[in-house]
């Protein structure tokens, strides 16, 4: 009886690829995330200049971030350890806060950019944009998002450390630390933005390696699925 978790494998591949494609698209269309260092009025002007493409890419990025929720649930079926149960909660929460933070761009920013264009740099829309950026962007999407994503990664690596290659687990721990470094970016600590970026690149590789490991392991038999010591590729209900 085949036991490879194909939905999990497919999402492990699709999520990081979509995330990186969307990030590259925003970099090309909006100079994101470097544009966030500019004054708020300038950010809104640039947003409005290429609004259709920027909105589309932010929607794709938000969808990719939200995909961590079903991915966390699917991966949670691979093990019943307490660390994995905690990982499911952390993954779903990480997906929620990051999606909310990103969706402010297609939902709220178009109207703010239009008002700022009509009223000028002194528009209250500019201040509203700054507040949304601080609360939904820096506070929720980034600080909470980085923390929860790092926690999910570390917890999954811990829960599966006896079932997966040691190198994969170690890479997971490294990714968690580097992703977590993003919470220090608002403090203007040198190299933290670059460290966080490297962390997400390695995190994408870690997810793809996870998919490859699940896909390449031999399929489990029905007899094996019924034993307490299940192989990693034999998912069971929570």
Secondary structure, 3 states (H helix, E strand, C coil): CCCCCHHHHHHHHHHHHHHHHHHHHHHHHHCCCHHHHCCHHHHHHHHHHCHHHHHHHHHHHHHHHHHHHHHHHHHHCCCCCHHHHHHHHHHHHHHHHHHHHHHHHHHHHHHHHHHHHHHCCCCHHHHHHHHHHHHHHHHHHHHHHHHHHHHHHHHHHHHCCCCCCHHHHHHHHHHHHHHHHHHHHHHCCCCHHHHHHHHHHHHHHHHHHHHHHHHHCCCCCHHHHCCCCCCCCCCCCC
